[in-house]
Amino acid sequence: MRVTQGCFSFLPDLTDDEILTQVQYCLDNGWALNIEFTDDPHPRNTYWEMWGLPMFDLRDAKAALMEFDACRKIYGDRYIRLSAFDSSPGWESVRISFIVNRPKNEDGFRLDRTGAHSRVQRYATRAYASDRPEGKRYA
Amino acid sequence: MSVDGEIAPQALATVRLADEFAASGAGPVLKQLDDELIGLAPVKQRIHEIAALLLVDRVRSRFGLASQAPTLHMSFTGNPGTGKTTVAVRMAEILHKLGYVRRGHLIAVTRDDLVGQYIGHTAPKTKEVLKKAMGGVLFIDEAYYLYRQENERDYGQEAIEILLQVMENNRDDLVVILAGYADKMDRFFGSNPGFRSRVAHHIDFPDYTDADLIAIGERMLASLNYRLSESAREALAEYIPLRRAQPLFANARSLRNALDRARLRQANRLFVERDQELTLEAITTIDAEDIRRSRVFQRDSV
């Protein structure tokens, strides 16, 4: 099941050229860029691992792509997303965030039902991937 | 990608370089370079050659011919105050107009900005700077400080390795200009053969002649709405060879400092006679006495 979060996630995967164009759009707006990755696709997992520090003061998208390439080389089997932050309100706020890399096979989610007190049913979604230990989920 | 790619390559029978040149918008920048920078003939010559090459390459790619982007990493060598930084800024602009670099900004750094203070600090620092310079020109002033021969564990070596790697792999993304004094740069290149082979253009900035320096001085003053009186020009003509003979002469930079001090003395002279009515002429004119009161003349007389 394809994970759809962030911008463009209902579109076919962005090519490198398209990513470059999007990143340049962010830079032209004066936003800072950040690269994050994770292998836990659960939608409530908002805190992904950071790849290096956020990138401020870039002028050209190629620089961010260079970092993305380095990240993809090591964590190519995981989700990688690019987010851009706008500091003009006085704090850093996310303006755009999109997935740029995803695992080859996305297993999807399982719905867990548990009985609670009296005949209450509780539900939880769990990624099949998270059955395996971190780092080996999409290997 | 070409913005004006309306003509298919095969339909293109002839191209006038002049049209292409006008379309690139590099003409005014090159003209500005010629007009505003005094002297530096070999530098201008080389920049014109590079501009011509890039232009011909653009045309070649329109005809569908192979046009491999040339390596444009450069080294600027010359004595202090010969205009290396000024030319580097112009260079970024010209390369941008000719479509060689995408953004055309200049990031000027020295050793401090590239080399870290502890193990593992250098690589991120250097990469950070390189990322900022992407799409533009990275100007490394006094580049020879990157390599310290006497200390083999110096972190400068690490910065050099990352630089070399990016200079090679991201040739289309940024242009690196190394600048420094000629003798030290020669030693630097001697001990880093990797650099020498990756830097295609070695441009030597000659010292300014005395006449050049006077012209530069007048231009500096004109930009500040000052002018030299006839006698002041003579005084300056005497001043320059005297100053040149002294140690630590830094060409245009020394001249700028001298003129700054002359402005101080002029202001002081006007202030001493503050009861008199001032004319516009008086406020804007640097007189011979403002220059002749310099330490350089006094030492000569003692």
Chai-1 contact restraints between the chains, C-beta under 6 A:
chainA,res_idxA,chainB,res_idxB,connection_type,confidence,min_distance_angstrom,max_distance_angstrom,comment,restraint_id
A,D57,B,K132,contact,1.0,0.0,6.0,A-B,restraint_1
A,L58,B,K131,contact,1.0,0.0,6.0,A-B,restraint_2
A,R59,B,R103,contact,1.0,0.0,6.0,A-B,restraint_3
A,R59,B,H105,contact,1.0,0.0,6.0,A-B,restraint_4
A,R59,B,G135,contact,1.0,0.0,6.0,A-B,restraint_5
A,D60,B,R102,contact,1.0,0.0,6.0,A-B,restraint_6
A,D60,B,R103,contact,1.0,0.0,6.0,A-B,restraint_7
A,D60,B,M134,contact,1.0,0.0,6.0,A-B,restraint_8
A,D60,B,G135,contact,1.0,0.0,6.0,A-B,restraint_9
A,K62,B,M134,contact,1.0,0.0,6.0,A-B,restraint_10
A,K62,B,D173,contact,1.0,0.0,6.0,A-B,restraint_11
A,A63,B,K131,contact,1.0,0.0,6.0,A-B,restraint_12
A,A63,B,M134,contact,1.0,0.0,6.0,A-B,restraint_13
